[in-house]
Amino acid sequence: IVQIEDRTRDKALLQTRSDFVANASHELRTPLASILGYIETLQGHAKNDPEARELFLGIMMNQAGRMQRLVDDLMSLSRIEMNAHVRPEDRIDLYSTAHEAAAAMFPQATRADVLLQIELPREGEQAVVFGDHDQLTQVVSNLIDNAIKYGGSGQKVRVVAAESDPRYPRHYGVSVIDQGPGIAREHIPRLTERFFRVNAKQSKDMGGTGLGLAITKHILSRHHGAIDIRSKQGHGSCFTLWIPQAPEIEVDATEGEKAVSVQ
């Protein structure tokens, strides 16, 4: 008896896990080493230097904040993966949820000198989906946060209802459009990989952890949705989240019970 088993997928998963642990360790080790180095300096020759103390404490605060954001994102990713196979059952309005998330980003946009425009239907037209309100809010916030950071000061970020796309039939979409420098074509397929950054130094300087789009991808996967990324260098980027429409609910007048009608 000869048994042949394809272990390619298992091997790939093990490699992915190994890479993730290595990357996470590296991301935590770098700011931790910086903090320890400055503590040693403050305990030594800079102990009685008020100017150096203020400078080093500020750097240490930034590095500690970077570590905290990374840990928060890692915990968020872990929670999402635990419920990856449990599809949300709550019926929510995608447009209303996206509008709420976008409105909360106005202070950040103002500080960055970015004009944030929300162009989503407010009354009458609804986009009812099965969704987790908090997770979809996180997705929209992540996309807008990236657009504000990388779009550039003095530019505009638009949040709009996406036009129907034959690739995503019976889906509702929300697009976040920026006027930034754009992304090279070869980088687009890798944007949702954990810890992948087009410009690592710029991302770290802006407080990025390299996990935002990975979290977004996992959340949308749980919702049976998808993220579509379109960008051209010199012409900005458009990130669109797609969520399947929820079946319409009709009330049976004879029995007074709800019936699901898919049209």
Buried (B, 14 or more C-beta within 10 A) or exposed (E): EEEEEEEEEEEEEEEEEEEBEEBBEEBBEEBBEBBEBBEEBBEEEBEEEEEBBEEBEEBBEBBBEBBEBBEEBBEBBEEBEEBEEEEBEEEBBBBBBBBBBBEEBEEBBEEBEBEBEBEBBEEEEEBBBBBBBEBBBBBBBBBBBBBBBBBBEEBBBBBBBBEEEEEBEEBBBBBBBBBBBBBEEEBBEEBBBBBBBBEEEEBBEBEBBBBBBBBBBBBBBBBBBBBBBBBEEEEBBBBBBBBBBBBEEEEEEEEEEEEEEEE
